[in-house]
Amino acid sequence: MDVPNIEGAPLAIMTRYSNRQAVALLIGMLSLIGGSGSNFAVPMLVGYVVDAMNQDPVNWDNINYYCFWMMMIVILSALCVWIRGYVFNNMSEKIAQELRYDLFYFITHKDVAFFDETKTGDILSRISSDTMVI
């Protein structure tokens, strides 16, 4: 069983937990960039459609072309948003699970004097609710 390392500043400790999820963080950030980037492309394509509608005669081939790409970009954006939500929610649950494990490990290895001084309700509150806030 690995003994958790909690030496250092609080931010450094939390960074170690997120570093264990580096691949998930990378996937989540890429999908965040993809979803946000597609939000810029749709208004541009709407402008192209409006320009194609103002031509005399109306260029239906260009309108269909731009509408097709707009539909593809909206589908890609929806996929990126779903991936981002799934990955970040999964990652936060895994980090909270590791935090609860480490907290439980340290509490179970405390001296008996600690349990004489600290109320059981305080300990349970730390394990259950405070780790989810982090």
DSSP file (Angstrom, degrees, kcal/mol; ACC not computed):
  #  RESIDUE AA STRUCTURE BP1 BP2  ACC     N-H-->O    O-->H-N    N-H-->O    O-->H-N    TCO  KAPPA ALPHA  PHI   PSI    X-CA   Y-CA   Z-CA
    1    1 A M              0   0    0      0, 0.0     2,-0.3     0, 0.0     0, 0.0   0.000 360.0 360.0 360.0 131.2    0.0    0.0    0.0
    2    2 A D        -     0   0    0      1,-0.0     3,-0.0     3,-0.0     0, 0.0  -0.586 360.0-134.0 -79.4 136.4    1.4    3.4   -1.0
    3    3 A V        -     0   0    0     -2,-0.3    99,-0.0     1,-0.0    -1,-0.0  -0.812  29.8-119.4 -87.2 121.9    1.7    6.0    1.7
    4    4 A P        -     0   0    0      0, 0.0     2,-0.7     0, 0.0    -1,-0.0  -0.325  18.6-133.6 -63.3 142.9    0.3    9.3    0.3
    5    5 A N        +     0   0    0      1,-0.1    97,-0.0     8,-0.1    -3,-0.0  -0.879  32.9 165.0 -99.3 114.2    2.7   12.2    0.1
    6    6 A I        +     0   0    0     -2,-0.7     2,-0.3    96,-0.0     7,-0.1  -0.029  28.5 131.4-119.0  30.8    1.1   15.4    1.5
    7    7 A E        +     0   0    0      5,-0.1     2,-0.2     6,-0.1    -2,-0.1  -0.630  49.9  33.4 -82.5 140.2    4.3   17.5    1.9
    8    8 A G  S    S-     0   0    0     -2,-0.3     5,-0.0     4,-0.1    -2,-0.0  -0.580  97.8 -27.0 116.6-175.8    4.3   21.0    0.5
    9    9 A A     >  -     0   0    0     -2,-0.2     4,-2.3     1,-0.1     5,-0.2  -0.335  61.8-110.1 -72.2 155.3    1.9   23.9   -0.1
   10   10 A P  H  > S+     0   0    0      0, 0.0     4,-2.4     0, 0.0     5,-0.2   0.874 118.7  50.9 -56.6 -39.6   -1.8   23.2   -0.5
   11   11 A L  H  > S+     0   0    0      1,-0.2     4,-2.1     2,-0.2     5,-0.1   0.899 109.8  50.1 -66.2 -38.7   -1.7   24.2   -4.2
   12   12 A A  H  > S+     0   0    0      2,-0.2     4,-1.5     1,-0.2    -1,-0.2   0.883 110.2  50.9 -65.5 -37.8    1.3   21.9   -4.8
   13   13 A I  H  X S+     0   0    0     -4,-2.3     4,-1.2     1,-0.2     3,-0.2   0.936 111.8  46.2 -64.5 -46.2   -0.6   19.0   -3.1
   14   14 A M  H  X S+     0   0    0     -4,-2.4     4,-1.9     1,-0.2    -2,-0.2   0.836 107.3  58.5 -66.7 -31.9   -3.7   19.6   -5.3
   15   15 A T  H  X S+     0   0    0     -4,-2.1     4,-2.3     1,-0.2    -1,-0.2   0.866 100.8  56.6 -64.9 -35.3   -1.5   19.8   -8.4
   16   16 A R  H  X S+     0   0    0     -4,-1.5     4,-1.1     1,-0.2    -1,-0.2   0.889 106.1  50.3 -62.8 -37.8   -0.2   16.3   -7.6
   17   17 A Y  H  < S+     0   0    0     -4,-1.2     4,-0.4     1,-0.2     3,-0.3   0.915 113.3  44.7 -66.6 -41.0   -3.8   15.0   -7.6
   18   18 A S  H >< S+     0   0    0     -4,-1.9     3,-1.1     1,-0.2     7,-0.2   0.807 104.7  63.2 -74.2 -27.6   -4.5   16.6  -11.0
   19   19 A N  H >< S+     0   0    0     -4,-2.3     3,-1.3     1,-0.3    -1,-0.2   0.815  94.8  61.0 -65.4 -28.1   -1.2   15.5  -12.5
   20   20 A R  T 3< S+     0   0    0     -4,-1.1    -1,-0.3    -3,-0.3     3,-0.2   0.737 106.5  47.1 -67.7 -20.4   -2.4   11.9  -12.0
   21   21 A Q  T <> S+     0   0    0     -3,-1.1     4,-2.5    -4,-0.4    -1,-0.3  -0.118  75.1 129.1-108.0  33.9   -5.2   12.7  -14.4
   22   22 A A  H <> S+     0   0    0     -3,-1.3     4,-2.3     1,-0.2    -1,-0.2   0.868  70.8  49.6 -62.7 -40.3   -3.0   14.5  -17.0
   23   23 A V  H  > S+     0   0    0     -3,-0.2     4,-2.5     2,-0.2    -1,-0.2   0.929 113.0  46.7 -66.2 -43.9   -4.3   12.5  -20.0
   24   24 A A  H  > S+     0   0    0      1,-0.2     4,-2.7     2,-0.2    -2,-0.2   0.898 111.7  52.0 -63.7 -39.5   -7.9   13.2  -19.0
   25   25 A L  H  X S+     0   0    0     -4,-2.5     4,-2.4    -7,-0.2    -2,-0.2   0.902 110.0  49.0 -63.3 -40.9   -7.1   16.9  -18.5
   26   26 A L  H  X S+     0   0    0     -4,-2.3     4,-2.5     2,-0.2    -2,-0.2   0.927 112.6  47.1 -64.1 -45.9   -5.5   17.1  -21.9
   27   27 A I  H  X S+     0   0    0     -4,-2.5     4,-2.2     1,-0.2    -2,-0.2   0.913 113.4  49.3 -62.8 -42.3   -8.5   15.5  -23.6
   28   28 A G  H  X S+     0   0    0     -4,-2.7     4,-1.9     1,-0.2    -2,-0.2   0.903 111.7  47.8 -63.7 -41.9  -10.9   17.7  -21.7
   29   29 A M  H  X S+     0   0    0     -4,-2.4     4,-2.4     2,-0.2    -2,-0.2   0.892 111.1  50.8 -68.0 -39.3   -8.9   20.9  -22.6
   30   30 A L  H  X S+     0   0    0     -4,-2.5     4,-2.5     1,-0.2    -2,-0.2   0.908 112.0  46.8 -64.3 -40.7   -8.7   19.9  -26.3
   31   31 A S  H  X S+     0   0    0     -4,-2.2     4,-2.5     2,-0.2    -1,-0.2   0.845 110.3  53.9 -70.4 -31.3  -12.5   19.3  -26.4
   32   32 A L  H  X S+     0   0    0     -4,-1.9     4,-2.2     2,-0.2    -2,-0.2   0.919 111.1  45.4 -64.5 -43.5  -13.0   22.6  -24.6
   33   33 A I  H  X S+     0   0    0     -4,-2.4     4,-2.7     2,-0.2    -2,-0.2   0.906 113.6  50.2 -66.0 -41.5  -10.9   24.4  -27.3
   34   34 A G  H  X S+     0   0    0     -4,-2.5     4,-1.7     2,-0.2    -2,-0.2   0.910 112.4  46.2 -63.7 -42.8  -12.8   22.5  -30.1
   35   35 A G  H  X S+     0   0    0     -4,-2.5     4,-0.8     2,-0.2    -1,-0.2   0.891 116.2  44.8 -67.5 -39.3  -16.2   23.4  -28.7
   36   36 A S  H  X S+     0   0    0     -4,-2.2     4,-0.6    -5,-0.2     3,-0.5   0.886 110.9  53.9 -72.5 -38.6  -15.3   27.0  -28.2
   37   37 A G  H >X S+     0   0    0     -4,-2.7     4,-1.0     1,-0.2     3,-1.0   0.862 103.6  55.8 -64.0 -35.3  -13.6   27.3  -31.6
   38   38 A S  H 3X S+     0   0    0     -4,-1.7     4,-1.5     1,-0.2    -1,-0.2   0.781  96.2  65.8 -69.4 -24.6  -16.7   26.0  -33.3
   39   39 A N  H 3< S+     0   0    0     -4,-0.8    -1,-0.2    -3,-0.5    -2,-0.2   0.756 102.7  48.4 -67.0 -22.6  -18.7   28.8  -31.7
   40   40 A F  H <X S+     0   0    0     -3,-1.0     4,-0.9    -4,-0.6    -1,-0.2   0.767 107.1  55.5 -84.2 -27.3  -16.7   31.3  -33.7
   41   41 A A  H  X S+     0   0    0     -4,-1.0     4,-2.1     1,-0.2     5,-0.2   0.833  96.4  63.4 -77.1 -32.1  -17.1   29.4  -37.0
   42   42 A V  H  X S+     0   0    0     -4,-1.5     4,-2.3     1,-0.2     5,-0.2   0.936 102.2  47.5 -63.8 -48.3  -20.9   29.3  -37.1
   43   43 A P  H  > S+     0   0    0      0, 0.0     4,-2.0     0, 0.0    -1,-0.2   0.873 110.6  54.1 -60.7 -33.9  -21.5   33.1  -37.3
   44   44 A M  H  X S+     0   0    0     -4,-0.9     4,-1.7     1,-0.2    -2,-0.2   0.928 109.9  46.4 -63.0 -44.0  -18.9   33.3  -40.1
   45   45 A L  H  X S+     0   0    0     -4,-2.1     4,-2.2     1,-0.2    -1,-0.2   0.855 108.3  55.8 -68.3 -34.0  -20.8   30.7  -42.1
   46   46 A V  H  X S+     0   0    0     -4,-2.3     4,-2.4     1,-0.2    -1,-0.2   0.906 106.2  52.3 -62.4 -40.0  -24.1   32.5  -41.4
   47   47 A G  H  X S+     0   0    0     -4,-2.0     4,-2.4     1,-0.2    -2,-0.2   0.893 108.2  50.5 -61.5 -40.4  -22.5   35.6  -42.9
   48   48 A Y  H  X S+     0   0    0     -4,-1.7     4,-2.4     2,-0.2    -1,-0.2   0.885 109.7  51.0 -64.8 -38.4  -21.5   33.6  -46.0
   49   49 A V  H  X S+     0   0    0     -4,-2.2     4,-1.9     2,-0.2    -2,-0.2   0.922 110.3  48.7 -65.2 -43.0  -25.0   32.3  -46.4
   50   50 A V  H  X S+     0   0    0     -4,-2.4     4,-1.4     1,-0.2    -2,-0.2   0.913 111.4  50.1 -62.9 -42.4  -26.5   35.8  -46.1
   51   51 A D  H  X S+     0   0    0     -4,-2.4     4,-0.6     1,-0.2     3,-0.3   0.911 110.2  50.1 -61.9 -41.6  -24.0   37.0  -48.7
   52   52 A A  H  < S+     0   0    0     -4,-2.4     7,-1.3     1,-0.2     3,-0.5   0.825 109.2  52.4 -66.6 -31.1  -24.9   34.1  -51.0
   53   53 A M  H  < S+     0   0    0     -4,-1.9    -1,-0.2     1,-0.2    -2,-0.2   0.762 104.9  56.1 -75.1 -24.6  -28.6   35.0  -50.6
   54   54 A N  H  < S+     0   0    0     -4,-1.4    -1,-0.2    -3,-0.3    -2,-0.2   0.576  85.9 103.2 -83.5  -9.4  -28.0   38.6  -51.6
   55   55 A Q  S  < S-     0   0    0     -4,-0.6    -3,-0.0    -3,-0.5     4,-0.0  -0.375  81.1-106.2 -71.3 152.9  -26.4   37.7  -54.9
   56   56 A D  S    S+     0   0    0      1,-0.2     2,-0.1     2,-0.1    -2,-0.1  -0.957 111.7  26.4-119.5 111.3  -28.5   38.1  -58.0
   57   57 A P  S    S-     0   0    0      0, 0.0    -1,-0.2     0, 0.0     2,-0.1   0.598 110.5-110.7 -75.7 161.4  -29.4   35.3  -59.0
   58   58 A V        -     0   0    0     -2,-0.1     2,-1.2     1,-0.1    -5,-0.2  -0.396  22.9-135.5 -63.7 131.3  -29.3   33.5  -55.6
   59   59 A N     >  +     0   0    0     -7,-1.3     4,-1.8     1,-0.2     3,-0.1  -0.732  27.6 176.0 -93.3  91.8  -26.5   30.9  -55.6
   60   60 A W  H  > S+     0   0    0     -2,-1.2     4,-2.6     1,-0.2     5,-0.2   0.793  75.2  61.1 -69.8 -28.1  -28.2   27.9  -54.0
   61   61 A D  H  > S+     0   0    0      2,-0.2     4,-2.3     1,-0.2    -1,-0.2   0.930 107.1  44.6 -64.8 -43.3  -25.1   25.7  -54.4
   62   62 A N  H  > S+     0   0    0      2,-0.2     4,-2.8     1,-0.2     5,-0.2   0.897 112.4  52.4 -66.0 -39.4  -23.1   28.0  -52.1
   63   63 A I  H  X S+     0   0    0     -4,-1.8     4,-2.4     2,-0.2    -2,-0.2   0.931 111.9  45.4 -62.1 -45.4  -26.0   28.2  -49.6
   64   64 A N  H  X S+     0   0    0     -4,-2.6     4,-2.3     2,-0.2    -1,-0.2   0.900 112.8  51.9 -63.6 -40.2  -26.2   24.4  -49.5
   65   65 A Y  H  X S+     0   0    0     -4,-2.3     4,-2.0    -5,-0.2    -2,-0.2   0.941 113.3  42.5 -62.0 -48.7  -22.5   24.1  -49.2
   66   66 A Y  H  X S+     0   0    0     -4,-2.8     4,-2.2     1,-0.2    -2,-0.2   0.868 113.8  51.8 -68.7 -36.6  -22.2   26.6  -46.3
   67   67 A C  H  X S+     0   0    0     -4,-2.4     4,-2.3    -5,-0.2    -1,-0.2   0.882 107.9  52.8 -66.9 -37.2  -25.3   25.1  -44.5
   68   68 A F  H  X S+     0   0    0     -4,-2.3     4,-2.1     2,-0.2    -2,-0.2   0.944 112.3  44.2 -61.8 -47.1  -23.8   21.6  -44.8
   69   69 A W  H  X S+     0   0    0     -4,-2.0     4,-2.3     1,-0.2    -2,-0.2   0.841 110.8  54.9 -68.4 -32.1  -20.6   22.8  -43.1
   70   70 A M  H  X S+     0   0    0     -4,-2.2     4,-2.2     2,-0.2    -1,-0.2   0.917 108.6  48.6 -64.5 -41.6  -22.5   24.7  -40.5
   71   71 A M  H  X S+     0   0    0     -4,-2.3     4,-2.1     2,-0.2    -2,-0.2   0.904 111.4  50.0 -63.5 -41.5  -24.4   21.5  -39.6
   72   72 A M  H  X S+     0   0    0     -4,-2.1     4,-2.5     1,-0.2    -2,-0.2   0.896 111.0  49.2 -64.1 -40.1  -21.1   19.6  -39.4
   73   73 A I  H  X S+     0   0    0     -4,-2.3     4,-2.6     2,-0.2    -1,-0.2   0.889 109.9  50.7 -68.3 -38.5  -19.6   22.2  -37.2
   74   74 A V  H  X S+     0   0    0     -4,-2.2     4,-2.3     2,-0.2    -1,-0.2   0.900 111.6  48.1 -65.8 -39.7  -22.6   22.2  -34.9
   75   75 A I  H  X S+     0   0    0     -4,-2.1     4,-2.2     2,-0.2    -2,-0.2   0.919 112.7  48.5 -65.1 -43.2  -22.4   18.4  -34.6
   76   76 A L  H  X S+     0   0    0     -4,-2.5     4,-2.5     2,-0.2    -2,-0.2   0.900 110.8  51.5 -62.2 -40.8  -18.7   18.6  -33.9
   77   77 A S  H  X S+     0   0    0     -4,-2.6     4,-2.5     2,-0.2    -2,-0.2   0.918 109.4  49.2 -62.8 -43.9  -19.4   21.3  -31.2
   78   78 A A  H  X S+     0   0    0     -4,-2.3     4,-2.2     1,-0.2    -1,-0.2   0.906 111.7  49.5 -62.5 -41.3  -22.0   19.1  -29.5
   79   79 A L  H  X S+     0   0    0     -4,-2.2     4,-2.5     2,-0.2    -2,-0.2   0.913 111.3  48.9 -63.9 -42.9  -19.6   16.2  -29.5
   80   80 A C  H  X S+     0   0    0     -4,-2.5     4,-2.6     2,-0.2    -2,-0.2   0.897 110.8  50.3 -64.3 -40.3  -16.8   18.3  -28.0
   81   81 A V  H  X S+     0   0    0     -4,-2.5     4,-2.3     2,-0.2    -1,-0.2   0.901 111.7  48.3 -65.4 -40.0  -19.1   19.7  -25.3
   82   82 A W  H  X S+     0   0    0     -4,-2.2     4,-2.6     2,-0.2     5,-0.2   0.935 112.4  47.9 -65.7 -45.4  -20.2   16.2  -24.4
   83   83 A I  H  X S+     0   0    0     -4,-2.5     4,-2.9     1,-0.2     5,-0.3   0.925 111.9  50.7 -60.9 -44.4  -16.7   14.9  -24.2
   84   84 A R  H  X S+     0   0    0     -4,-2.6     4,-2.5     1,-0.2     5,-0.3   0.928 112.6  45.5 -60.1 -46.5  -15.6   17.9  -22.1
   85   85 A G  H  X S+     0   0    0     -4,-2.3     4,-2.2     2,-0.2     5,-0.2   0.924 115.3  46.9 -63.2 -44.4  -18.4   17.4  -19.6
   86   86 A Y  H  X S+     0   0    0     -4,-2.6     4,-2.4     2,-0.2    -2,-0.2   0.935 115.6  44.5 -63.2 -47.4  -17.9   13.6  -19.4
   87   87 A V  H  X S+     0   0    0     -4,-2.9     4,-2.8    -5,-0.2    -2,-0.2   0.930 115.5  45.7 -66.6 -46.8  -14.1   13.9  -19.0
   88   88 A F  H  X S+     0   0    0     -4,-2.5     4,-2.3    -5,-0.3    -1,-0.2   0.887 114.2  48.5 -67.7 -37.4  -14.1   16.7  -16.4
   89   89 A N  H  X S+     0   0    0     -4,-2.2     4,-1.9    -5,-0.3    -1,-0.2   0.930 114.2  46.5 -65.7 -43.7  -16.9   15.1  -14.4
   90   90 A N  H  X S+     0   0    0     -4,-2.4     4,-2.2    -5,-0.2    -2,-0.2   0.918 112.9  50.1 -61.6 -44.2  -15.1   11.8  -14.4
   91   91 A M  H  X S+     0   0    0     -4,-2.8     4,-2.3     1,-0.2    -2,-0.2   0.904 109.4  50.0 -63.7 -42.4  -11.8   13.4  -13.5
   92   92 A S  H  X S+     0   0    0     -4,-2.3     4,-2.2     1,-0.2    -1,-0.2   0.881 110.4  50.6 -66.6 -36.2  -13.3   15.4  -10.6
   93   93 A E  H  X S+     0   0    0     -4,-1.9     4,-2.1     2,-0.2    -1,-0.2   0.899 110.7  49.1 -66.6 -39.7  -14.9   12.2   -9.2
   94   94 A K  H  X S+     0   0    0     -4,-2.2     4,-2.3     2,-0.2    -2,-0.2   0.903 111.4  48.9 -66.2 -40.7  -11.6   10.3   -9.4
   95   95 A I  H  X S+     0   0    0     -4,-2.3     4,-2.4     2,-0.2    -2,-0.2   0.913 111.6  49.5 -65.4 -41.5   -9.7   13.2   -7.6
   96   96 A A  H  X S+     0   0    0     -4,-2.2     4,-2.5     2,-0.2    -2,-0.2   0.882 109.7  52.3 -64.0 -37.4  -12.3   13.3   -4.9
   97   97 A Q  H  X S+     0   0    0     -4,-2.1     4,-2.2     2,-0.2    -2,-0.2   0.921 110.2  47.5 -64.1 -43.5  -12.0    9.5   -4.5
   98   98 A E  H  X S+     0   0    0     -4,-2.3     4,-2.6     2,-0.2    -2,-0.2   0.893 111.2  51.8 -64.7 -39.3   -8.3    9.8   -4.1
   99   99 A L  H  X S+     0   0    0     -4,-2.4     4,-2.6     2,-0.2     5,-0.2   0.929 110.3  47.8 -61.7 -45.5   -8.6   12.6   -1.6
  100  100 A R  H  X S+     0   0    0     -4,-2.5     4,-2.6     2,-0.2    -2,-0.2   0.894 111.8  50.9 -63.1 -39.5  -11.1   10.6    0.5
  101  101 A Y  H  X S+     0   0    0     -4,-2.2     4,-2.6     2,-0.2    -2,-0.2   0.946 112.3  45.6 -62.8 -48.1   -8.8    7.6    0.4
  102  102 A D  H  X S+     0   0    0     -4,-2.6     4,-2.3     2,-0.2    -2,-0.2   0.906 113.6  49.4 -64.0 -41.2   -5.8    9.6    1.5
  103  103 A L  H  X S+     0   0    0     -4,-2.6     4,-2.3     1,-0.2    -1,-0.2   0.922 112.1  48.2 -63.2 -43.7   -7.8   11.4    4.3
  104  104 A F  H  X S+     0   0    0     -4,-2.6     4,-2.5    -5,-0.2    -2,-0.2   0.903 109.6  53.8 -62.6 -40.9   -9.1    8.0    5.5
  105  105 A Y  H  X S+     0   0    0     -4,-2.6     4,-0.9     1,-0.2    -2,-0.2   0.937 111.9  43.5 -59.3 -47.7   -5.5    6.6    5.5
  106  106 A F  H  < S+     0   0    0     -4,-2.3     3,-0.2     1,-0.2    -1,-0.2   0.857 113.0  51.6 -70.3 -33.9   -4.2    9.4    7.6
  107  107 A I  H >< S+     0   0    0     -4,-2.3     3,-1.3     1,-0.2    -1,-0.2   0.907 108.5  50.7 -68.5 -40.2   -7.1    9.3   10.0
  108  108 A T  H 3< S+     0   0    0     -4,-2.5    -1,-0.2     1,-0.3    -2,-0.2   0.685 109.4  52.4 -72.4 -15.3   -6.8    5.6   10.6
  109  109 A H  T 3< S+     0   0    0     -4,-0.9    -1,-0.3    -3,-0.2    -2,-0.2   0.199  86.3 112.9-103.5  15.8   -3.1    5.9   11.3
  110  110 A K  S <  S-     0   0    0     -3,-1.3    -3,-0.0     1,-0.1     2,-0.0  -0.429  74.1 -98.1 -81.6 161.0   -3.5    8.6   14.0
  111  111 A D    >>  -     0   0    0     -2,-0.1     4,-0.8     1,-0.1     3,-0.7  -0.309  32.2-110.8 -71.4 162.5   -2.7    8.1   17.7
  112  112 A V  H 3> S+     0   0    0      1,-0.2     4,-1.2     2,-0.2     3,-0.4   0.814 115.9  66.0 -64.8 -30.7   -5.5    7.3   20.1
  113  113 A A  H 3> S+     0   0    0      1,-0.2     4,-1.6     2,-0.2    -1,-0.2   0.837  93.8  59.8 -61.6 -32.6   -5.1   10.8   21.7
  114  114 A F  H <> S+     0   0    0     -3,-0.7     4,-2.2     1,-0.2    -1,-0.2   0.911 105.1  47.9 -60.5 -42.3   -6.3   12.4   18.4
  115  115 A F  H  < S+     0   0    0     -4,-0.8    -1,-0.2    -3,-0.4    -2,-0.2   0.738 107.3  56.6 -74.1 -22.4   -9.6   10.6   18.7
  116  116 A D  H  < S+     0   0    0     -4,-1.2    -1,-0.2     1,-0.1    -2,-0.2   0.848 115.5  37.0 -72.2 -33.8   -9.9   11.6   22.3
  117  117 A E  H  < S+     0   0    0     -4,-1.6     2,-0.4    -3,-0.1    -2,-0.2   0.793 110.0  66.2 -87.7 -31.4   -9.6   15.3   21.3
  118  118 A T  S  < S-     0   0    0     -4,-2.2     2,-0.1    -5,-0.2    -1,-0.0  -0.774  81.2-122.9-102.6 135.9  -11.5   15.3   18.0
  119  119 A K     >  -     0   0    0     -2,-0.4     4,-1.6     1,-0.1     3,-0.2  -0.464  15.9-129.6 -73.7 144.9  -15.3   14.7   17.7
  120  120 A T  H  > S+     0   0    0      1,-0.2     4,-2.5     2,-0.2     5,-0.2   0.865 107.6  58.0 -62.3 -37.2  -16.3   11.8   15.5
  121  121 A G  H  > S+     0   0    0      1,-0.2     4,-2.2     2,-0.2    -1,-0.2   0.869 103.7  52.2 -62.5 -37.3  -18.8   14.1   13.7
  122  122 A D  H  > S+     0   0    0     -3,-0.2     4,-2.0     2,-0.2    -1,-0.2   0.911 110.0  48.7 -64.4 -41.3  -16.0   16.5   12.7
  123  123 A I  H  X S+     0   0    0     -4,-1.6     4,-2.0     1,-0.2    -2,-0.2   0.936 112.7  46.8 -64.5 -46.6  -14.0   13.6   11.2
  124  124 A L  H  X S+     0   0    0     -4,-2.5     4,-2.5     1,-0.2     5,-0.3   0.861 109.6  54.8 -65.1 -35.0  -17.0   12.2    9.2
  125  125 A S  H  X>S+     0   0    0     -4,-2.2     5,-1.7    -5,-0.2     4,-1.5   0.910 108.1  49.2 -63.9 -41.5  -17.8   15.7    8.0
  126  126 A R  I  <>S+     0   0    0     -4,-2.0     5,-0.9     1,-0.2    -2,-0.2   0.913 113.5  46.3 -62.7 -43.4  -14.3   16.1    6.7
  127  127 A I  I  <5S+     0   0    0     -4,-2.0    -2,-0.2    -5,-0.1    -1,-0.2   0.925 123.0  30.7 -67.7 -44.1  -14.4   12.8    4.9
  128  128 A S  I  <5S+     0   0    0     -4,-2.5     4,-0.5    -5,-0.2    -3,-0.2   0.969 131.0  16.9 -85.2 -56.2  -17.8   13.2    3.3
  129  129 A S  I  X5S+     0   0    0     -4,-1.5     4,-1.4    -5,-0.3     3,-0.4   0.890 117.5  55.4 -92.8 -39.8  -18.6   16.8    2.5
  130  130 A D  I  ><S+     0   0    0     -5,-1.7     4,-1.5     1,-0.2    -3,-0.1   0.840 104.2  55.2 -68.3 -32.1  -15.3   18.7    2.6
  131  131 A T  H  4<S+     0   0    0     -5,-0.9    -1,-0.2     1,-0.2    -2,-0.1   0.849 106.1  52.6 -69.5 -31.3  -13.5   16.5    0.1
  132  132 A M  H  4 S+     0   0    0     -4,-0.5    -1,-0.2    -3,-0.4    -2,-0.2   0.827 104.7  56.0 -71.5 -30.5  -16.3   17.1   -2.5
  133  133 A V  H  <        0   0    0     -4,-1.4    -1,-0.2     1,-0.3    -2,-0.2   0.892 360.0 360.0 -66.9 -38.3  -16.0   20.9   -2.0
  134  134 A I     <        0   0    0     -4,-1.5    -1,-0.3   -38,-0.1    -2,-0.2   0.509 360.0 360.0 -66.1 360.0  -12.3   20.7   -3.0
